[in-house]
Amino acid sequence: MEQKNIAEILLKYELGISSAAENQLIESWYESQQAVEWELDGAAQEDRKNAILLQIQEQLDAKPASRRPLYRRAAWISAAAAVLLIAFALLFIPRGQSHRDTLAAIDQFEPGREKAILKLEDGSSIALNGGKSGVKIVNGTAVYLDGSPISDMELQSRELTVEVPRGGQYQVNLPDGSKVWLNAASTLSYPMQFSAAKREVSLTGEAYFEVSKNPHKPFIVKSRNQEVQVLGTTFNINSYDNHEFVETTLLEGSVDVNQRLLVPGQRSLISKTSIQILPANIEAATAWKKGYFLFDNERLDAILATLSRWYNVDFEYEDSATKQLVFWGSIDKNQSLTKTLTFLESTGQLNFNYRDGKIVVHKNK
C-alpha cells in the first residue's frame, strides 16, 4: 500500500471514522512494524523510530471520545492525511545523514510569537507588549485585552493601524466586538469608532475574522483587488502580495466577495481580471491560527514564503526550478526551524545550507 494511503487510513482512525476493516489493517500494520529490523543511521534514526512507535501506540490506545474533533468532510480527508504522513510515513524511510552542522546555524531563527506595532493617526508608533494577547477599544481608547493600558497617555486617534511584523501574530478586538487574528507580516487598519452606516476595515496580509452580527450595519473588509461584505460570520482572508490570488475561505454564515456570494465550505480566488468560486480546504486555510501549517499539494516557494514570514528568515534558491517542487504535509508552528527543514530534507528531494544570513535551497540530483 502506498504511504499516502496508509496516512489517510491512520487519519480516519484518529477521527473515529475508519471502518472495521481499516481498524484491523492499522493494528496489523502496527504489529508488523514492531517486528521490523531497523537499519539505523546513528542516534537520529533511533530517536525517530522510538518517537514514531510511541505516537502510533498512543493513537491505538486512545479512546474515540478523546480524539480531537475536526472537520469530517470527505474532501478534507485527503489533504489532512498530511498531518500523519509527515509524522509517520516519512520517518519510516531510512534517510541519509542530515546536514547537522549547517542546520545548527539555523537555530537562531526562532518561531514567531505575539508581537505587533500600533500606529496612530498622528504618525506615532507604539510597540505592543508581547506578553499581552491583543488589543481592544474601551471607552474610546485602545487598551490590551486584559484591560491594562497600552501607554501612560490615553490613546485617542480616529484611525488605528495594527501592524504585525514577520515573526509575529496578534489579536485585535474591534469596537463592535468583532475579533480579528492577524498572521505574520499583516496589517489591519480600522476606526476608533465605526460609523452609523457601516463597519469598514482594511487588510494587507492574512487574517481570520469572527464578525459580530449586526443586520443593520454591514461589515466590510477591503484588501487587494477585493471587497468582502458581511453582516456577521467567520472567514479567513489571505491577501499576501506573493500570492497570485486573494483567497477568502468561508467557515460560517455568508459573505459577498466582489458581489459574488460564498456559502460555508467555499472559497473565492480573485485576481485583477478574474474571480473563481471553489470548494475550500477549511483546515488548510485556518491551520495557522490553530498552531500549525497544513500544506495541501503546495509548491515549495509558497511553503517557504510561509516559513519566511513566521520565522523571519530569507530563502535563496540555487535553481529556480526547485520552487516548483510540490509537497503536502503538516508542520507545527512552534517547533524549531531546524526541525521543519529536516522534515523537508527527509523527502530526499532537496537540502538546505546557511550562507550570508540566508538559507540556501538546493535541489538533489
Stockholm file with secondary structure:
# STOCKHOLM 1.0

chainA/1-365         MEQKNIAEILLKYELGISSAAENQLIESWYESQQAVEWELDGAAQEDRKNAILLQIQEQLDAKPASRRPLYRRAAWISAAAAVLLIAFALLFIPRGQSHRDTLAAIDQFEPGREKAILKLEDGSSIALNGGKSGVKIVNGTAVYLDGSPISDMELQSRELTVEVPRGGQYQVNLPDGSKVWLNAASTLSYPMQFSAAKREVSLTGEAYFEVSKNPHKPFIVKSRNQEVQVLGTTFNINSYDNHEFVETTLLEGSVDVNQRLLVPGQRSLISKTSIQILPANIEAATAWKKGYFLFDNERLDAILATLSRWYNVDFEYEDSATKQLVFWGSIDKNQSLTKTLTFLESTGQLNFNYRDGKIVVHKNK
#=GR chainA/1-365 SS CCHHHHHHHHHHHHHTCCCHHHHHHHHHHHHHHHTCCCCCCSHHHHHHHHHHHHHHHHHHHSCGGGSCCCCCCHHHHHHHTHHHIIIIIGGGSCCCCCCHHHHHGGGGSCCCEECEEEECTTSCEEEECTTSCEEEEETTEEEETTSCBSSSSCCCCSEEEEEECTTEEEEEECTTSCEEEECTTEEEEEESSCCSSCEEEEEEEEEEEECCCCTTSCEEEEETTEEEEESSCEEEEEECTTSSSEEEEEEESCEEETTEEECTTEEEEECSSCEEEEECCHHHHHHHHHTEEEEEEEEHHHHHHHHHHHHTCCEEESSGGGGGCEEEEEEETTSCHHHHHHHHHTTSSEEEEEETTEEEEEECC
#=GC SS_cons         CCHHHHHHHHHHHHHTCCCHHHHHHHHHHHHHHHTCCCCCCSHHHHHHHHHHHHHHHHHHHSCGGGSCCCCCCHHHHHHHTHHHIIIIIGGGSCCCCCCHHHHHGGGGSCCCEECEEEECTTSCEEEECTTSCEEEEETTEEEETTSCBSSSSCCCCSEEEEEECTTEEEEEECTTSCEEEECTTEEEEEESSCCSSCEEEEEEEEEEEECCCCTTSCEEEEETTEEEEESSCEEEEEECTTSSSEEEEEEESCEEETTEEECTTEEEEECSSCEEEEECCHHHHHHHHHTEEEEEEEEHHHHHHHHHHHHTCCEEESSGGGGGCEEEEEEETTSCHHHHHHHHHTTSSEEEEEETTEEEEEECC
//
